[in-house]
């Protein structure tokens, strides 16, 4: 099987596609520059999600367990649930 490369120069792109490509590149550059914030957010989310899921399971709260498992709010909902529920 022969592999052919498709190349397009910037001049061949329409203005709309060129603008979209520039926007994507700027987002990639921002992620590359601030990668450590992304790592901190992931750790923050996993910690609070784990604690909230553990508490929902111990409280035998299936609806909350499902909501906490499926909804990603960067730990905010998990944090609220963890501190708002009473210990059983």
C-alpha positions as CSV (number, residue, x, y, z in Angstrom):
1,X,0.0,0.0,0.0
2,X,1.3,3.4,-1.0
3,X,1.1,6.2,1.5
4,X,0.8,9.7,0.1
5,X,1.0,12.9,2.2
6,X,-1.5,15.6,1.7
7,X,0.0,19.0,2.2
8,X,-1.6,22.4,2.1
9,X,0.1,25.7,2.3
10,X,-1.4,28.6,4.2
11,X,-2.0,30.5,1.1
12,X,-4.3,27.8,-0.2
13,X,-6.6,27.9,2.8
14,X,-9.7,30.0,2.7
15,X,-9.8,33.0,5.2
16,X,-12.3,31.2,7.4
17,X,-10.2,28.0,7.6
18,X,-7.0,30.0,8.1
19,X,-8.6,31.8,11.0
20,X,-9.8,28.5,12.5
21,X,-6.3,27.0,12.2
22,X,-4.8,30.0,13.9
23,X,-7.3,29.7,16.7
24,X,-6.5,26.0,17.2
25,X,-2.8,26.7,17.2
26,X,-3.2,29.5,19.8
27,X,-5.2,27.1,22.0
28,X,-2.5,24.4,21.7
29,X,0.2,26.9,22.6
30,X,-1.8,28.0,25.6
31,X,-2.1,24.4,26.8
32,X,1.6,23.8,26.2
33,X,2.5,26.9,28.2
34,X,0.1,26.2,31.1
35,X,0.2,22.4,31.3
36,X,0.8,22.5,35.0
37,X,-2.6,24.1,35.6
38,X,-4.3,21.3,33.7
39,X,-2.4,18.7,35.9
40,X,-3.5,20.5,39.1
41,X,-7.1,20.6,37.9
42,X,-7.1,16.9,37.1
43,X,-5.6,16.1,40.6
44,X,-8.1,18.4,42.3
45,X,-11.0,16.8,40.4
46,X,-9.9,13.3,41.1
47,X,-9.5,13.8,44.8
48,X,-12.9,15.4,45.4
49,X,-14.7,13.1,43.0
50,X,-13.1,10.1,44.8
51,X,-14.1,11.4,48.3
52,X,-17.6,12.3,47.2
53,X,-18.2,8.9,45.4
54,X,-16.8,7.1,48.5
55,X,-19.2,9.0,50.8
56,X,-22.2,8.5,48.5
57,X,-21.5,4.8,48.4
58,X,-21.2,4.6,52.2
59,X,-24.5,6.5,52.5
60,X,-26.0,4.0,50.0
61,X,-27.2,7.0,47.9
62,X,-27.4,5.6,44.3
63,X,-28.9,8.7,42.7
64,X,-26.1,10.9,44.1
65,X,-23.5,8.3,43.2
66,X,-24.7,8.2,39.6
67,X,-24.8,12.0,39.3
68,X,-21.4,12.5,40.9
69,X,-20.0,9.8,38.6
70,X,-21.4,11.2,35.4
71,X,-21.3,15.0,35.9
72,X,-17.9,16.7,35.8
73,X,-17.9,20.1,37.5
74,X,-14.2,20.3,38.2
75,X,-14.8,19.1,41.8
76,X,-17.3,21.7,42.7
77,X,-20.4,19.5,43.0
78,X,-18.3,16.8,44.6
79,X,-17.0,19.3,47.2
80,X,-20.5,20.5,48.0
81,X,-21.9,17.0,48.3
82,X,-18.9,15.9,50.5
83,X,-19.4,18.7,53.0
84,X,-23.2,19.1,52.8
85,X,-24.1,15.5,53.6
86,X,-24.4,14.3,57.2
87,X,-22.4,11.3,58.4
88,X,-24.5,8.1,58.9
